Amino acid sequence: MPVPAEQISSGRDAEGYAPIHSYAAIGDGRSSALIAPDGSIDWWCAPCMDAPPLFDRLLDAPHGGRFVLQANHVTSIRRRYLQDSNVLETEVITAAGRARITESLNSGPAGRLPWSELARRVEGLEGEVVFDLLYQPGTRAGTCSPWMSDTPNGCVHHVGPVMTMLRYPERTRIAVCDDREVRGTLRVQAGDRELVALLASQDEVLPVPPLIDIDTRIDRSHREWQQWVDDLDCGATRRSEVICSALALKFLWFAPTGAIAAAVSASLPERIGGDKNWDYRYAWVRDAAYVIKTFLRVGALPDAKAGFSWLMTTIGKHRPGVAPCYTLRGERVEEERCVDVPGYRNSQPVRVGNTATDQLQTCAYGDILEMASRMIEAGHILDPNTARLLFELADECADSWMRKDNGFWELEDLQHYTMSKVECWMALRRACELAEKGHLTTARLPRWQRERDRILEWIDCHCWDDARQAYLMHPGSDRLDASLMLASRFGLAEARPERFVATREAIRQELSDATGDLLWRYSGMQDCEGTFISCAFWMVEAYGLLGERDEAARLFDRLLARVRNDVGLMPEVWDPHTDSGLGNTPQGLSHLALVHAALSLDGD
């Protein structure tokens, strides 16, 4: 649907912050940029996703870096991704004309380019449209002062180790070009086709290709996205929604290593003014394993294999134990620190790094063994090193499941979380199955079988509450935990169907918002943060896989209409009070949960 002018202008608050859920994204397999409906690129970590942001208006609207291509006197806009593609197209209607902007982080004939190439094609369709152009590099949270050098081959801006060049057509009227900004206007009339681009490289030569070559690569990038979709094997009833979210997950894939980030952005709040502002530009074992399973389910084998190999290699490199998250280059995540920027709508602190890296999360064993099981079920073969590592992890799980941990939600309070026990139970179920089928050695099979059965007995004895008729968050608690809805796929619904269904209904009754569609993560979060979008899709799955597909479909459709933006992207959190998105975006957990929910509508 077109976005009317009053929504475009009022979308930003008085300080200049756009709604989190309004952003579209473009990506090249190494980094992703976030684009607001008004044509401002407010977030881009260049040249790589884990670098300090070149554009950080998202966290500092008054002064942060940005790259703006904004039409004057807009009456409405219409945005969409090109068919089966992550190339973004925006049609702008103004009082004097109509124009189309096509935006891409370009790739080359052999995949990602060895430099970053952010391209914005402008085509005049009717009348005349005037665009304001602004390139304002950020300061890396005040750690560097951008400066300009006028070289014989063109004007270059330096931002720390990053070198950038703004390319624009000759007809652009430049009013300001100095250390801190390039500002001008571009007019297009019906039939005109112009290109504005930003080139970037770090500690390397900066190529300066002709504008026509950059323009051509927009179309090539679009064809490559389409080819990726053509190679998928996805016959789901809700295929268009599945493909849209699968493409969104590609924004999180870090091609140089195969790692999968949790989200593109960092430090966006789960509640405005709150302190739950996390840096998600790392690879969580849980999220990466879920994305790998998602890629397997839609037939994206190269992506799944690359992610699987990276994850197993990284875990093996840092043995013993399993860290909850790693950097995109396979190292331990740096100690969390705060940076001196205002934060989205003044939500403090703004964090870099993540404290979860030092936590104990025994649920990781289930995520890893389940992922490996899916890989093998799809017909693929384990190498000896991976088989040995999986054997070690299963044995470690058998030893560790009785320990208190930080749980699925990475809480500071160490407890015997029910979801952690469920995942350990699943880990040993999968390990036993793999050993029985000959994929792992049977040396520990009898022991794994005994521990598997012991865990389920422990869950029944300690985690079930007869009065509440539900599995509680942990023994001794009176809280419910929406993450248990994932257990519909993990086997708990099959092993304990009556108790699982009773827990599902208790969770929906206690943790739902007023509409019954959205869910808070666990009891007591209603006043602390928004609802978690992924939890709502897990609820869909918990209906679909148990055969209640009419209710699953009704809930699925209501969620689509509510939490996806005009181009199909979703953040982490939804605030039901303001009906707006919160948290980092686009969020991998939200999109992979949508894919599995959609497939559950077909009983898969």
Phi, psi and omega in degrees: 000145176295148176261117183291161186300322183294329177286325179295314184287323183271357180297327177270143178279187186297333179270351176105012179274130176272155177301138182302319185283358183273353187280139166261166182227152167227152184206164182229016181087000178229327178208167178221146179245145180251128187241123177282160180301335182276007175092012180260123172276110190258353181209125173200117174267108185242142002274354184234156184301330183265008177278160172302146185292137169284322175243125183224029176301335179302330181249357180206075187300319182292324190231355186290161179295150183198163176223104191250133169227094193236125179286149177275145171056050181287136174257329175196159173226158174224123180245149174198157167274141174303155187308124177055048188207159171254020171272127187264137177237131179233126175257125184248129175247127179240179178295337186246354183177192183217139182217162179235134176245128177243123189236139184206143161268108196285151170243170181247188183293340180246030181100215184296145177286155176282008170219168179265135185224098180264112189248138179226101179274136180238125180237130174279130182250320179212146175057219180228136178235132179253128179249136168274132180245129178218123170245116182230098180293149178281178184250013183053054179057041175076016181263353177211158179245109182303143179217154185252141171233133181263091184275165176300338181256011176135165182278129185235141172252137179250129178232094188059230180278357183267133177247132183230155173221128174270122178253138181208159182289159183299330183285352177294133178264108182269124180263325181222135173212099182219195184301325190258345181195157166239126184227137179190192179226151178227126178252133175232142176244170181307127180096344178286148175219114183233165181224133171242136183215153174238125179255144181211145171210161181236122177055030179215166174301144179257108176294148179232081181286157175300149180302325181296326178291321178296318179299317180298324182290340172300313181292322178295319178298318177300316179296324179291321174298315179298321179295321177301316179293319179301329182279353180286160176237087186222106180253026184297149175302321179262052188300317184298320178292321179296314181296319180301315181285329175297318176296323177296323178296334178293337175297337185265353184277126183259096189302324182303331181236337188096000179291160181231115181284157177286327179199165180284325191258179181220141168065024171279137193281147172276350171208131181300127182084355180274178184252008177272074186235094193253152175271114185253017181273040178231170180259108173280136179304313181300305184296318180297317179298320179294319179294319178300316176298322179296314178300320177299319185290333179262001176087019178269070187298315180301320179292317179297317181295315180298316179295318180297312181297317179298314184295315181293320178297317181294316178298316180297326181293330187248029177289156003276171181080176178227120175285147178298328182211158180223163174289167180292349178254011172084022179250170175291143182290139182296156176301137184296138175220164180251145179246154189269074171228159188298327186088156182300120182048042175063032175273116184243154358275166172262118190254148167233138188089181181204129182288345181297342184300337182260005183278161170260119177231095183291344177296341180300329180299319179294318180300317183290312182293324176295317178299314180297320179298319178297320179298317182287321178300331179282002174100009184264166193238134179282141170278161183301321181296317180293321178298319178295319180295318179296322176300313179299318181294321178296318178294321178296320178297318180299329178279328194260349190296337182277356181281146168291148180217184180274351172079176182302323185266010173058048183275154179287336183279113178286125181212170171273076185293134182301318182296324177297319179293319178300317181290325175294320175301315178296321180302314181285330172301312181293320179298317178297316180298318180294321178292317181296331180268001175092009180275335175234155176297149182268012186302328182248009187304311180301321179294316179299320181296317180295317180293322177304310182293325181294322180296315181296320177298320180296317179300314180297321185283321190253336189256343179273138179240114183296323182294319180276343186054053182197154166285129181272171184297321174198160179303139181086355180264160170247013184265154175253155187229116183292340180297340179295344176294337174297336183292351174298327177269340183278351175112351181292325179296328178282319182286323182226067188299317183293317180291323179295314181298319179297320177295318179302314182292323177295319179296315181295323181290319187270326188258357181282155170283185186298333181277344185081006184265314187262156183230138166283157185298314180201169186302139177094357183270355185302330181257002186252335186196175175280177176285151179268122184299319182299323181300321180295321178287330173295326177295319175305313181298323181292338171274314185298316183287342176264014173087000181267066192283334177295314178293321178300316181293319179298313180294318179302312182294321179295321179294317179302316183292339189260317193251351176269141177275189188294342177249012172088011181265155182224143171276195182278322193230149174233127178271108183290343181283322180254356182052054181215160183276153177221169177079178184290153188209151342293141188262125182299318183299323179295315185286322179291326177295323176299316181300311181294323177296317179298319180291330179293337178295338175263006181082012183263000000 
